[in-house]
Amino acid sequence: MTALIYLDPEAIHPVIDRVWHRTRLSRIPAPGETISTRCGETAAAEFEPMHRRPEQGVPTQCPYCDVEYRRERGVPIPDGHPGLQPRPKRRRPR
């Protein structure tokens, strides 16, 4: 007998540098597989048990992913939404 566990890829919100993002996953990525977020960030997938989440502090929502998510679903975007501002350039590691 097996225990079937259903996972919803739409509910996966990867956290990159303490910011949670939205993705367009069609399946659960393998550990180490590169994933892309709606705002264009990329990172390798890694998995941790939920009880470890507080160790990294409270993540904030990516405003750019939120804008893309709202646009795709026809959800109004409030004036002054931070995701409507130009995205700051990321510093590249040396």
Residue pairs with C-beta under 8 A, 6 or more apart in sequence:
7 28
9 23
9 25
9 26
9 27
9 28
10 25
12 23
12 25
12 28
13 20
13 21
13 22
13 23
14 20
14 21
14 23
14 35
14 37
14 43
14 45
15 21
15 56
15 59
16 37
16 41
16 43
18 56
18 57
18 58
18 59
18 60
19 59
19 60
19 61
19 62
20 59
20 60
20 61
20 62
21 37
21 38
21 39
21 41
21 62
21 65
22 37
22 38
22 62
22 65
22 66
22 68
22 69
23 35
23 36
23 37
23 38
24 36
24 38
25 35
29 35
29 45
30 45
31 44
31 45
31 46
31 47
32 44
32 45
32 46
33 44
33 45
34 42
34 43
34 44
34 45
35 42
35 43
35 44
35 45
36 42
37 62
37 65
38 64
38 65
38 68
38 69
39 62
39 64
39 65
39 68
39 87
40 64
41 62
62 83
63 81
63 82
63 83
63 85
64 83
64 87
65 83
66 81
66 83
67 77
67 81
67 83
67 84
68 83
69 75
70 76
70 77
71 77
77 83
77 84
